[in-house]
Amino acid sequence: MSRARSSKAAPAPAPTDAHPCRLYLITPPRLDDLDGFAGQLEEALSGGDVAAVQLRLKDTPDAEILIAAARLKPLIEAAGAILILNDRPDLAKAAGADGVHLGQEDAPYAAARRLLGPQAVIGVTCHDSRHLAMQAAEAGADYVAFGAFFPTATKSPKSTATPELLLWWAEIFEVPCVAIGGINPDNAAPLVQAGADFLAVSAGVWAHPNGARAAVAAFSALFAQYGRAFTP
């Protein structure tokens, strides 16, 4: 997960040569029907560009997480996306995932990097903190994640972020930023305008009234509207 750009996004429609904004899907916290979700994931991946899928299962035995990763990884790879595991560098390594997403209470970034190696994608939750984000970027994180931008039922947010934080980051730093928290196709425009490199979305896709494929297509249309569609 990286970005290359020749101009910066601002709180107005971005120029056509702006760096792309891409979708970062997060699974529901429970997958009681793994095969059923695999079908839903395939549907989502067929709707448009998806950069990454984070497997984020809570209160789930390690063995079940590894089974889920093995089931979903081929679908993700076939779509040209990468698989990220939440919280656990050890499970990410065991699953052959492309990387791990670390919260502030998870394994330290340096320990995760030592375990997973230089090619792994390692992102860090930074809430609404500029200080935490700068620390993570200086340490070598591949992306920093800010949020929550909107109310969310997926988890209890510890902070509330604003588009101004994204704009500040995008104007100064090359490390990509991920916006997370209650994002859906109807409320995402200010985040795209402010310069988010990735939008992390869970219920905004899986619970979309028209289905996961329609949700991803709506995000893709939004990115194109602001001149920030991804071109392979």
RAJOPE-V269719 format. One record per residue. RES is the residue in one small letter. SS is DSSP state (2 for helix, 1 for strand, 0 for the rest). OMEGA is omega as a letter, one per 30 degrees, with the letter a starting at -180 (* if undefined). NEAR is the number of other ideal C-beta (glycine too) atoms within 12 Angstrom. Layout:
res->(RES:RES)
ss->(SS:SS)
omega->(OMEGA:OMEGA)
near->(NEAR:NEAR)
This chain:
res->(m:s:r:a:r:s:s:k:a:a:p:a:p:a:p:t:d:a:h:p:c:r:l:y:l:i:t:p:p:r:l:d:d:l:d:g:f:a:g:q:l:e:e:a:l:s:g:g:d:v:a:a:v:q:l:r:l:k:d:t:p:d:a:e:i:l:i:a:a:a:r:l:k:p:l:i:e:a:a:g:a:i:l:i:l:n:d:r:p:d:l:a:k:a:a:g:a:d:g:v:h:l:g:q:e:d:a:p:y:a:a:a:r:r:l:l:g:p:q:a:v:i:g:v:t:c:h:d:s:r:h:l:a:m:q:a:a:e:a:g:a:d:y:v:a:f:g:a:f:f:p:t:a:t:k:s:p:k:s:t:a:t:p:e:l:l:l:w:w:a:e:i:f:e:v:p:c:v:a:i:g:g:i:n:p:d:n:a:a:p:l:v:q:a:g:a:d:f:l:a:v:s:a:g:v:w:a:h:p:n:g:a:r:a:a:v:a:a:f:s:a:l:f:a:q:y:g:r:a:f:t:p)
ss->(0:0:0:0:0:0:0:0:0:0:0:0:0:0:0:0:0:0:0:0:0:1:1:1:1:1:0:0:0:0:0:0:0:2:2:2:2:2:2:2:2:2:2:2:2:0:0:0:0:0:0:1:1:1:1:0:0:0:0:0:0:2:2:2:2:2:2:2:2:2:2:2:2:2:2:2:2:2:0:0:0:1:1:1:1:1:0:0:2:2:2:2:2:2:2:0:0:0:1:1:1:1:0:0:0:0:0:0:2:2:2:2:2:2:2:2:0:0:0:0:1:1:1:1:1:0:0:0:0:2:2:2:2:2:2:2:2:2:2:0:0:0:1:1:1:1:1:0:0:0:0:0:0:0:0:0:0:0:0:0:0:0:2:2:2:2:2:2:2:2:2:2:0:0:0:1:1:1:1:1:0:0:0:0:0:0:0:0:2:2:2:2:2:2:0:0:0:1:1:1:1:0:2:2:2:2:0:0:0:0:0:2:2:2:2:2:2:2:2:2:2:2:2:2:2:0:0:0:0:0:0:0)
omega->(a:l:l:a:l:l:a:l:l:a:l:l:a:l:a:l:l:l:a:l:a:a:l:a:l:a:l:a:l:l:a:l:a:l:l:l:l:l:l:l:l:l:l:a:l:a:a:a:l:a:a:l:l:l:a:a:a:l:a:l:a:a:l:l:l:l:l:l:a:a:a:a:l:l:a:a:a:l:l:l:l:l:l:l:a:l:a:l:a:l:l:l:a:a:a:l:a:a:a:l:a:l:a:l:a:l:l:a:a:l:l:l:l:a:a:l:a:a:a:l:a:l:a:l:a:l:l:a:l:a:l:a:l:l:a:a:l:l:l:a:l:l:l:a:l:l:g:a:l:l:a:l:a:l:l:a:l:a:l:a:a:l:l:l:l:a:l:a:a:a:a:a:l:l:a:l:l:l:a:l:l:a:l:a:a:a:a:a:a:l:l:l:a:l:l:l:l:l:l:a:l:a:l:l:a:a:a:a:a:l:a:a:l:l:l:l:l:l:l:l:l:l:l:a:a:l:a:l:l:l:a:*)
near->(36:21:30:15:24:12:18:27:37:24:23:17:19:33:16:19:16:32:32:35:45:40:50:46:48:41:41:34:26:20:28:13:14:26:16:16:28:28:21:30:39:27:27:43:34:24:29:33:32:43:42:43:51:48:48:40:31:22:11:26:12:19:14:21:34:27:22:38:39:23:26:40:28:18:31:35:20:17:28:20:38:36:45:46:45:41:32:33:33:21:36:39:25:20:33:22:41:32:41:44:48:39:29:24:11:23:27:22:34:19:18:37:28:17:24:34:16:13:12:31:37:43:50:43:39:39:27:30:23:24:15:28:36:20:20:38:27:16:23:23:37:38:43:48:50:48:42:32:38:29:18:29:18:31:25:14:22:21:25:22:39:24:31:22:38:43:28:24:39:39:19:17:28:20:31:39:49:49:46:49:39:30:45:34:31:18:24:38:30:30:48:43:29:35:40:50:44:51:52:51:50:38:28:41:42:33:21:27:15:18:20:38:24:24:37:40:26:32:46:34:22:36:39:23:20:32:25:42:25:28:16:10)
